[in-house]
């Protein structure tokens, strides 16, 4: 009986280790996509208003808040996503366009941008 339990535990652990690697790869791809959207002035145009600590962030704007300490500023990642989706909900006078509400970015692009900036 103990060999069976040990075998089941080892099999479960191997399954967990395998599944942990797959999301890490997907996470890296999501962050890379978020970075591409953030830096691309023809897509989300985030870089035009928000500074970020990225070597490729050329001519970053200073209109919006800089992207730093995002996990501390938004411990609940869903609130950060909601802010990007429609900043007018929290501040009707904001100059940030509601990129989700007005379909400036797709849902997937917003998710990717959130993952990218959340690491800063």
N, C-alpha and C positions, 0 to 999 in steps of 0.2 A: 504494500500500500504506500509506503513512504517513497519508493522509487517512482510510482505513478505520480504522486504529488510533485516530486522533484522534477520529473519530466514535464509535467504540465506547467510548472512555474518557469522552467527554462524556455519552453515553447512560448509562453506568454511574454517573457522578457524579450525574447528574440523578435516577436511580433511588435512589441512596443518600440524597440530600437529601430526596426525597419520603418515603422510609421513615423517616428520622430525625424528620420532623415528626409523623407519625402516632403513634409511641410517646410523644412529648412530650405530645400531647393526652391519650392514654390514661393517661400517668403523672400528669398534673394531675388527671384524674378519679379516679384511684385514691387520690391523696393527699387529695382532697376527701372521698371516701367514708371513708377512714381517720380523718380528722378528725371526721367526723360520728359514727362509731362510738365513737371515743375520748371525745368530749364527752357522748355520750348515756348518761345513767344508767340507761336502761331496756334498753340493749343490752349492750355489753361492761362498762360501768361502770368503765372504766379510770381516769377522772378522780376517782373516789372514793378511790383509794389513791395515785395518782401525780400529782405536780405537773408542769406543762409550761409553757413560755413561750409562751402563747397568750392573747391579750386576752380571749377568750371562755371561758377555763377558770376558771369561777367555783367557789369553794369546793372547790378541789382538795385531795385528801387528802395526808397525809404518812406513811402507813404503808409504802408501797413506795418504791423508789428514784425520784428525780426523772428526768424524761426530758430529759437534756441530754448532749451529746457522744456521742450514740448510735453514730455511725460510728466514733469512736475506741474506744469501749467494746466494740463488736461489729464489728470489721473484716469479719468474715464474716457477711453479712446472714442467712444460713441459720441461724446459731446464735441470733441474736436471734429469728427466727421460731420455732425449736424451743423457746426459753425461754418464749415466749408460749403456744405450743401446749400445753406441759406443763412448767411450772416444777418440778414434783415430781421430775423426772428428775435434776436437778442438786442439788436440796435437798428431800428428803422432808418436811422440817418447815416448808416455806414456807407462808405464809398465802395466797399467790396461787392462785386456782383454776385448774385445768388447762382453759383456755377452749376448746382444740381437742379434747382428749381427751373432755371431757364435753359437747361440742357446744353450749357457751355462745355461741360465735361460729362462723360458717361458715368454711370454708377461704378463701373470697374476702374475708371480713371481716378475717380475720387478716392476709392479704397486704396489704390496704389499710392496716390499722393499722401494720404494719411500715414501709410506705412513708412514712406520715405521720410517725411518730416518728423515723425514720432521718434526717430532715432537721434534727433538733435536735442 
